[in-house]
Amino acid sequence: MTRETRHRGGPGEQVVLLVAGLADVAVGTLGSALGVVRGLTRRSDAAELVSEAERDLTARGRLVLDRYAAAPPAHLEILARHALARRAGESD
């Protein structure tokens, strides 16, 4: 039997264990990311990679802002445009 199955603590202990587990995952991920960064700094084309990453992040940021920050057109504005288009179609 493992230690976890034998000992069940209260909700407070469960929260502490979950936070400790998440912290361990975060530290492991951070360590892996730092290893990747160290490897990239040894490359001869590091400046080009950084520039490309900056362009990519800027493009992604622009997409996110366009997706969430842009307000949809007003309902009455859409109706007015349809009415104008209909009138223009009738006069042709």
ZAGUSE-598969 format. One line per field, with one value per residue (C-alpha): residue number from 0; y, x, z. Coordinates in Angstrom, 1 decimal. Example, Ala and Ser with C-alpha at 12.3 -4.5 7.8 and 13.67 -1.06 7.14 Angstrom:
BEGIN
nr <- 0;1
Y <- -4.5;-1.1
X <- 12.3;13.7
Z <- 7.8;7.1
This chain:
BEGIN
nr <- 0;1;2;3;4;5;6;7;8;9;10;11;12;13;14;15;16;17;18;19;20;21;22;23;24;25;26;27;28;29;30;31;32;33;34;35;36;37;38;39;40;41;42;43;44;45;46;47;48;49;50;51;52;53;54;55;56;57;58;59;60;61;62;63;64;65;66;67;68;69;70;71;72;73;74;75;76;77;78;79;80;81;82;83;84;85;86;87;88;89;90;91
Y <- 0.0;3.4;6.3;8.3;5.5;4.8;8.4;10.7;14.2;16.9;19.4;21.7;19.0;18.1;21.7;21.8;18.6;19.9;23.2;21.3;19.0;22.0;23.8;20.7;20.5;24.2;23.9;21.0;22.8;25.9;23.8;22.3;25.7;27.1;24.2;25.0;28.7;27.8;25.6;28.4;30.9;28.7;28.8;31.1;32.2;33.1;36.8;35.6;33.2;35.9;38.3;35.6;34.7;38.5;38.7;35.6;36.8;40.2;38.5;36.3;39.3;41.2;38.2;37.9;41.6;41.5;38.5;39.8;43.6;44.4;45.3;43.8;46.3;47.8;46.0;49.1;49.9;46.5;47.0;50.5;49.0;46.3;48.9;51.1;48.0;47.1;50.6;50.7;47.3;48.6;51.7;49.8
X <- 0.0;1.4;1.6;-1.2;-3.7;-3.1;-3.1;-6.0;-5.7;-8.3;-9.1;-6.3;-3.7;-5.0;-4.6;-1.1;-0.2;-1.7;0.2;3.4;2.8;2.1;5.2;7.3;5.9;6.6;10.2;10.8;9.4;11.4;14.6;13.8;13.1;16.4;18.3;16.7;17.6;21.2;21.3;20.0;22.6;25.3;24.0;25.6;22.2;20.8;20.1;18.1;16.2;15.4;14.3;12.0;10.5;9.8;8.0;6.0;5.0;4.1;1.9;0.3;-0.4;-2.0;-4.3;-5.3;-6.1;-8.0;-10.0;-10.9;-10.5;-12.5;-16.1;-18.6;-20.4;-23.6;-26.8;-28.5;-25.4;-25.7;-29.4;-28.7;-26.1;-28.5;-31.2;-28.7;-27.6;-31.2;-32.1;-29.0;-30.0;-33.6;-32.4;-30.2
Z <- 0.0;-0.9;1.6;-0.2;0.1;3.8;5.0;4.0;5.5;5.7;2.9;4.1;3.8;0.3;-0.8;0.5;-1.3;-4.5;-4.3;-3.5;-6.5;-8.8;-7.6;-8.3;-11.9;-12.3;-11.1;-13.4;-16.4;-15.6;-15.3;-18.8;-20.2;-18.9;-20.4;-23.8;-23.4;-22.6;-25.7;-27.8;-26.6;-27.9;-31.4;-34.0;-35.3;-31.8;-32.8;-35.8;-33.7;-31.1;-33.9;-35.4;-32.0;-31.4;-34.7;-34.0;-30.5;-31.9;-34.5;-31.9;-29.7;-32.5;-33.2;-29.6;-29.3;-32.6;-31.3;-27.8;-27.9;-31.0;-30.3;-32.7;-34.9;-33.5;-34.4;-35.7;-37.9;-39.5;-40.2;-41.7;-44.0;-45.2;-45.8;-47.8;-49.8;-50.5;-51.7;-53.9;-55.4;-56.1;-57.9;-60.3
